[in-house]
């Protein structure tokens, strides 16, 4: 597993994500059900602390999104997951 390119590059980063896409992605994990998701349900385990961050307010997530839009886009395709050997 490799951490994602979250610069605003359209092709290899999250440049095509709207602010709503960004917030929804985090808030998806803000439920009691999310606490019991099995790895098989999503395919791969992630080091990204989605459950921890899901409790952030939309205002905070919006501020993070706006900051990330100010970062220089980097063209760098990341293969986030590859099967274990
Ligand atoms: C405020 C801090 C952080 C923000 C805003 C953030 C944001 C994101 C976003 C938006 C993605 C999905 C990108 C995509 O689907 O292309 C992602 C993925 C990822 N992040 Fe983070 N992240 C943060 C902190 C961290 C930390 C602390 C770790 C690990 C210690 C981490 C590890 C990962 C990994 C491994 C992925 C790829 C796997 C996945 O999508 O779940 N991130 N991150």
Boltz pocket constraint, residues with backbone or C-beta under 6 A from the ligand:
constraints:
  - pocket:
      binder: B
      contacts: [[A, 1], [A, 2], [A, 3], [A, 4], [A, 5], [A, 6], [A, 13], [A, 14], [A, 46], [A, 47], [A, 48], [A, 49], [A, 64], [A, 80]]
      max_distance: 6.0
